[in-house]
Amino acid sequence: MSTRYGNWNDILVLPEELIAFAWSAPMRDLAAKLDISDVGLRKQLSNYDVPLPPQGYWNKVHAGKPTPPRPGVRPRRPGEMGRVKVDARYAKVLSIAQAMPSAGPFASATVPENLDDLFAQEVKAIGRVVAPKTIGVPHRGIAHVLKQEARRQEKFSKSNWDWERPIFDSALSKRCLRILNGLFLALSKRGHDGDAHESNQELHARAIIGDTYLGLNLTIVGKYKKVRRNGYERPAPDLPASTTLAISLAPDFDGRVSKSWQDDDESRLEDKIAVIAAELIVAGEEKFRKNLKEAEERAEEFRQEKERQRRKRLQELNQQRLDNLKMSGDLLRQAQDIRALVERVRMAIAEGSAEVEEARLMAWEQWALDEADKIDPVRSGQFLCHLDEPSS
């Protein structure tokens, strides 16, 4: 099932649950649960490679007639995550699935647990592959490159302007396209894919193994003649097709190249396409398994960082609670001091130590006691800020 494309907030679901949902009720009823049209839902499910009930299926169900059984899940292929990435709205009706555990098991009817067994299986299944000297029927992964090249050729034939000159019209460039075309066709025999595009007058390619992407570099081995073209230094157009070439996987983050293949005295890349395709399939499955481990490690690092932040925040809250407690004590002492002062003043006046008008004294007492009440942490409710133990 397709999981390659989607939005950042898409969710993962189990393919068997998605199929069960698609066969649980008429499309219009299912669409209503997701707040989309039945046409939109049918299109989505088709994009997810979900087999749908045939036309007239529900009429047969309601009439009590025999119906075809609900299809099962296609076995996981190399590089596939065994999950389907779907629109977030499906969370209303389906459970969000966890990623496959990095410890496996990874085996299915099409994927052996052992990667050496997988390579042997794929080499045998791909069989002998011949890269033709011309691209008769191009793989869709390079078809648009060829169309762009044809448009450049047409413009250049009319204008003869150098910046409209075809990019891949040299013998060596055409050979590179033939190699990629043969490789992509070999991968497609096993249900995988590949594509290429031009950027800054260079050919960029990748293999798509299930849901896993592998960057590919097709380069010239050793020193070679170069020319400057439109600001870029590129291989000279008169390099022969026999120039030694190499295909390699794009380097990892540490700069290491894990796999590479090149022309040698015994055979050229065109003769190694079956083996290269098989090794790419293995590399895709290997990268998928590695990605699972790395994702779990990132999730654990995130969990630990989140826990560290929680503990730090809890420590800050506890310190604030203590500071508030101390403030309550200070405020209570200040309120008590004010009340004691009022009492001492009244006693002094009663003993004749000072003469103050009764009305004036009462007004002062009332003001002072009101101020004491305002700062009293019990009467003001300030004590509530440290009453409960903090949580984060």
N, C-alpha and C positions, 0 to 999 in steps of 0.2 A: 504494500500500500504506500502511496506517495506521501512523503513527509518533508520534501525538500524546500518547499516554498510556503510562505505564510507571514503573519504579522508577529510583532514582538510579544503580544499578549496571548498568542495561541496557547492551547493546552495540549497535553499528551493524553491519549486514551488508548485502551487496549483494542486491537482490531476486531476481536471477537465480539466485544461489547458494541462497537460501532455497527457491525453487520447485524447484530441482534436488534439494535434500534431501527435500522433501515427496513427490517422485515417485520417489525412489531405492529404496524398500523399503516393505513393508506398514507401516501405522501402528503396530502393536504392536512391530515390530522397531525402528523409529525411536524410539519412546517409551522403550524399554529403554536406548538410548544416552544419554538425557537424564535417566534416573531419574524419569520421571513416567508416569502412566497414558496409555493410548492415547486415552481420552476427553479427558483434560486436554490432550494434544498437539493433538488435532483442534480443540479449542476455541481454543487459543492461535493456531494457524495461521489459523483463521477470523477471529480478531480482527485478525491481521496482514494480512487481505485476500489470503491466499495461496490460489489455486485448487487444489483437492485432486483426486486421482484419483477418478473416479466409482465407485460401488458395483460390485463384481465385476471391477474392473480387473485385480487381481492373479491372479484365477482365469483370466482370459483370457490373461494373460502366461504363466502356467505351462502352460496348455493349447496355447500356440502360436497363439492366435487373434489377429486384428487388433485393435489397441487405438488409442484416440484419441491424437494426439500431445501431448506435454507443452506446455502453453501458454507463450507468451513473456511477457516483462515488459511491463506497461502503460506507455506513454510517460509520462515525468515531466510533471506538470501544474504550473502556476504555484504558487510557494510551497512546493513539495515538495522535500525534501532529496535525493531519489534514492537513499535508503538506508532500511532498515527497522530500527527500534529493537526489539530482542528481548530476552528473558530471558537473563541472563548465562550460563545453562547451555548455551546454544547455542555458546559458545566451544569446547566439547568437539568439535563436529562442523563448525563453520564458521569461516572466517577473519574477524577483525574488520576492518571496512572503514574506510578513512579518509574524512573528509568531502570533498565535492566541492571542488576547488580554487577559490579566489575569482576566479581569472582566467577561469574557465569552461573549455570552452564550456558554455553553458546550454541551447542549443537542443535541442528534441525535436520529435516530431510534433505536439505541442500547445503548445509554447512557442517563439516566435521569439526569436532572439538580441536583436533590437532591441525595446525596450520600447514605442516608438511603434507598431510593427507589432503588438505584443501587444494594445495598447488597441484598435486598429482591428479586430482579429480578435474580441475579446471583445464589443465593442459590436454587431457584426454577428451574432454567435452568440446573444447574449441577446435581441436583437430588441426589439420594443415591449413594455413592461411597464405594466400598468395596476394601480394600487393601489386596490382596492375600498373603498367607504365603510364597509364592515363587514368584520370578520375572520370569514369563513366557516370555512375550514379553516386553523387557525393552523400556522405553521412550528413544528417541535419546539423551536426555540430560544427561543420565547416562550410555548409552551404551558403550562409550569409557572407562569409569571408570571400567566397568565390563570386558572389553577386556584386559585392562592393568592388572587387577587382575588375569585374567586367564593366562596371560603370566608369571606373577610372580609365580603363582602356579606351572606351568610347569617347570620353571627354578629351583624352590626350591625343587621340587620332584627329580630332577637330581643331584643338587649340595649340598642341605641341608645347604647352607650358610645362616647365620642369616640375612644378609643384603638383601637377595633375598626373605625373608619370605613374604607371602601375607600380605597386610595391613588390608584388610576388611574381614578377614575370621572368626572373632569371631561372636558369636550369636548376640551381641549387634550391631556390625558394619553392619551385614547383615540386621538387623531390620532397621537401619538408611537408608540404601539404598532402602529398600522396602517402607518406608514412603515417601522418596523423589520421588520415581518412581510413587507411587500412586498420590502424589500431582501434579506432572508434567502432568500426564495423565488427571487429573481433569481439570487443566488449559487449556490443549490442546482441551478439549471439547468446550471451549469458545473462541478458536482461539488465545490463549496465549501460552507461552512457559516457559521453565526453563532449567537450565543446572547445572552440577556439575563437579568438578575436584579435584584431589588430589594434595596437596602441603605440603611438610614437614610432610608427613604421616598423614595429616588431611584432612577431607572432607570439601570442600567449595562449597557453592551452591548459586544460585540466581534465582529469579522468573523474567520473562520477560513479563510485562504487556503492550501490544502494543509496544510503543517505549520507555517505561520506565523500568528501571532496579531496582530491589529490592534485596539487599543482604540478605541472610538467614543464620542464625546461628542455628545449631542443636546441642544442648549441654545436658550434664548430669546435673540433678538438685541435689543440695546438695553435700555432701562429698562422695568421692568414691576412690577405690583403684587405685593406679597408678604404672606404671613401667617406667623405662628409657630404651628407645630403639633408637639406632643409634643417641644418643646425645639429644633426645627429650623425655620429660615427657609426657606419653600418658596413656589413660585408660587401665587398666589391661585387657588382653584378656579373662580372665575367668569371667568377669562381666556378669551376666545373661541378657537375652533379656528383662526381665521385669524391668530392671533398669529404674527409672523415667527419662524421656526425656522431653525436651522443644524445641520448634521452636520459634525463634524471628526474627524480622526484624533487620538488621544491624543497630547499633546506628547512629543517626544523628551526625552532626559536634559538637553539644553541648553535646554529650555523652548519650543522652536520647534514650531509646528503646520505640518506639511508640506502637508496637504490639508484643504480645507473646502468645503462647499456650503451654500447657503441659499436661502430663498424670495426671489424678486425680482419686479419688475414684470412680467416676461415669463412666468414659470412658478413653480410651487411645487415643493417637494421631491418630492412624489408624481409629478410629471411628469419628474423627473430620475433616477428610480431606476435605469434601465438604464445611464445614463452613470456614475452613482455606483458601481454594482456593477462596471462595467468598470474604473473607475479604482481601486477597492479591490483588484481582482485584480492590476492592474499594481503597485499599492503593496505588495501582499503579496510579489510576485516581486522587486521592488526591495529590500524589506527583507530577504528571504532572501539575496540576493546581498551586501547590505551586512553582514549578520550573519556571512557566511562570512569576509569581509575582517576584521571586528572579531575574530572567533574566532582567525584566524591571527595577528593582531597581539597578542592576549592570550597566545597560545601562545608567540610569540617573546619577549614580555616575561617570561613565566614561565621560558623557557629561559635568557634572559640573567640573570635573578635567581638561578636555580639555579646557573649558571656562576659568578656573582659569589660566591655562598655557598660553592661548591666551592673557589674560589681563596682565599677568606678562611680556610676551614678548613685548606687545605693550608699556607697561610702560618703559621697557628697551630701546626700539627703540625711544620713545619720549625723553628719557634722552640723548640718543646718538645724536639725532637731535639737542637738545639744546646745547650739548657740541660742536658739529660741528658749530653751529651758533656762539657761543662764539669764537671759533677758527677763524672763518671768520673775526670777528671783530678785533681780535689780529693781524691776518695776514695783514688786510687792513691798520691798524695803522702802522705796521712795513714797509709796502711798501710805505706808504705816508711819513714816517720819512726818508726813504732812498732817496726818490725823493726831499724832502725838503733839505736834507743834500747836495745833488748834486747842487741844486740851490744856497744854501748859499756859498758853496765853489767857484762856478763860480763868484758870486758877490764879494767875498773877493779878488779873484785874479784880477778882473776887477778894484777894488778900490786900488790895489797895496799892499794889506796886505801880499801877498806872491807871490813868483815868481816860476812858473812851466811851463815847456815847453808845448806848445800847443798840440803837438802830444801825449805827456804823459798824459796830462789832458783829452783829448778826449777819449783816450783808457780807462782811469779810469771811466769816466762818462758813457761810453757805457756799461762797465762791471757792474757798480753799478745799472744802470737803468734796465739792463737785469735781474739782480737778483731781483730787485723790482717787475718786471713783473712776475717773476716765483712765488713769494709768494703772489702776488695780488690775492685774492680769486675770483675776477670777471674774470680776464684775464686767470687764471689757470683753472677755472671751478670748483674750490673747493666748491663754493656755491651751486652747484647742489646736493650735498649730503644731504642738508637740505631744498631743495626747496619744495619737496612734503611731505604731511602729511603721516606718516608711516601707514601701514596696515599689518595685520597678517592673 
